[in-house]
Amino acid sequence: MEGAIDIRLIVTLGGILFSVAGAAAVGKMQIKTIIDQLSDLEKRLRVIDMRADKLETVTETHEQRISILAKMSSPENLRRDHMDTARMMSDIANLRDATEALRKMHNGVHPPVSNERAAK
């Protein structure tokens, strides 16, 4: 009975085929699970990436604003602004003095001008 296919060989081959089919089914399920997990991780990564982009934009905006404020508050700019303010205050004081002198000179009434009849 050598070379003949007996029932034991058929059962053994059937068991092997069944084992291979079961292993393939388990592998297919595991691959499906891994693909689902990978898809979920990809979605999460995209959300994290969007959040990182937003934070980067906010950070750059704040850096720009701080840079502008630092330039505005630089000692050189403050010195220049204070000098301009002092000059304007001095000019205002001089203009007040000149205006007061003109008021005193006219005493509230304009004097007659030559070639005119009389001031009103």
C-alpha positions in Angstrom: 0.0 0.0 0.0 2.8 2.2 -0.6 2.0 4.9 -3.0 -1.7 4.6 -2.3 -3.7 7.4 -0.9 -5.2 6.3 2.3 -7.6 8.0 4.6 -4.9 9.1 7.0 -3.1 11.1 4.3 -6.4 12.7 3.2 -7.1 13.7 6.8 -3.6 15.1 7.3 -3.8 17.1 4.0 -7.2 18.3 5.0 -5.9 19.4 8.4 -3.0 21.2 6.8 -5.3 23.0 4.3 -7.7 23.9 7.2 -4.7 25.3 9.2 -3.4 27.3 6.3 -6.9 28.7 5.6 -7.4 29.6 9.2 -4.0 31.2 9.4 -4.8 33.2 6.2 -8.2 34.3 7.7 -6.5 35.4 11.0 -3.8 37.2 9.0 -6.4 38.9 6.9 -8.3 40.1 10.0 -5.1 41.3 11.6 -4.1 43.2 8.5 -7.5 44.8 8.4 -7.2 45.8 12.1 -3.7 47.2 11.4 -5.0 49.2 8.4 -7.8 50.6 10.5 -5.4 51.6 13.2 -3.1 53.2 10.7 -6.0 55.2 9.2 -6.9 56.4 12.7 -3.3 57.4 13.4 -3.1 59.2 10.1 -6.3 61.2 11.0 -4.9 62.1 14.4 -1.5 63.1 12.9 -3.3 65.4 10.5 -5.2 67.1 13.4 -1.9 67.4 15.3 -0.2 68.9 12.2 -3.0 71.4 11.8 -2.8 72.4 15.4 1.0 72.8 15.1 0.6 75.0 12.0 -1.9 77.2 13.9 0.4 77.5 16.9 3.3 78.3 14.6 1.3 81.0 12.9 0.3 82.5 16.3 3.9 82.3 17.5 5.2 84.1 14.4 2.5 86.8 14.8 3.5 87.4 18.4 7.1 87.5 17.5 6.4 90.1 14.9 4.3 92.2 17.3 7.0 92.0 20.0 9.6 93.0 17.4 7.6 96.0 16.5 7.1 97.0 20.1 10.8 96.5 20.8 11.6 98.9 17.9 9.1 101.4 19.1 10.6 101.3 22.7 14.2 101.3 21.6 16.3 103.9 23.5 17.1 105.7 20.3 13.4 106.1 19.3 12.4 107.1 22.8 15.2 109.7 22.9 14.1 111.1 19.5 10.5 111.2 20.6 11.3 112.9 23.8 13.4 115.5 22.0 10.5 116.1 19.6 8.1 116.5 22.5 10.5 118.9 24.3 10.9 120.9 21.1 7.1 121.1 20.6 6.5 122.1 24.3 9.1 124.9 23.9 7.5 126.0 20.6 4.1 126.1 22.3 5.4 128.1 25.2 7.0 130.6 22.7 3.8 130.8 20.7 1.8 131.5 23.9 4.2 134.2 24.9 3.9 135.8 21.4 0.2 135.5 21.4 0.0 137.1 24.9 2.2 139.9 23.7 -0.1 140.5 20.7 -3.1 140.6 22.9 -1.5 143.1 25.2 -0.5 145.2 22.3 -3.9 145.3 20.8 -5.8 145.2 24.1 -8.6 143.3 22.4 -9.2 146.0 19.8 -7.4 146.3 16.6 -5.9 149.8 16.1 -6.8 151.8 13.0 -4.9 151.0 9.9 -3.8 153.8 7.6 -5.9 154.3 4.6 -8.9 153.1 6.5 -11.5 155.0 8.3 -11.6 153.5 11.8 -11.3 150.1 13.4 -14.5 148.6 14.6 
